[in-house]
Amino acid sequence: MRATVSYAEISGWARKHFHITPVLKRLDEKSIEVSFNPGRFIPTVRIMFKIEAMRKDVVCLSYDCSAPVSLLITGAVGHIQSKIPNGIEIKSGEKRINVYLEKIDKLKKTLKYVAPTDLSFGEEEISLNLALI
């Protein structure tokens, strides 16, 4: 089974909920660049995400960005730590994000029936392949 979400849909969702319009650009099958312009006189913020590993219970990502953006991420994570959902671990010092799928409340029921097998970036969408259990 395959589930996809388009970059345009993700950008629209972020605009609706956070009042920013990110631009998502595929770099390769396992890497994506996310950029957005926070204001007229502030330069564009760019972060590259890479899928390092994926198992049925965890997705491991790394990210790369400029030093100023890295400092912003470290500060933001410290400030909003209590609002980050269970199951998402952000290691800003190592520039790594681990997503423990079974610890995320909204995914627990779904993961009883399907197991993720692959996550990849296409030209226009993100694809998640799932196997029935």
Protein Blocks (a to p, Z undefined) as FASTA:
>chain_A
ZZdddfklmmmmmmmmnopacddddfblmbccddddfbfklccdddddddfbdcfkbccd
dddddfklmmmmmmmmmmmmmmpcghiacdfknopacddfklpmklmmmmmmbccfbdcd
dfkbccdddddZZ
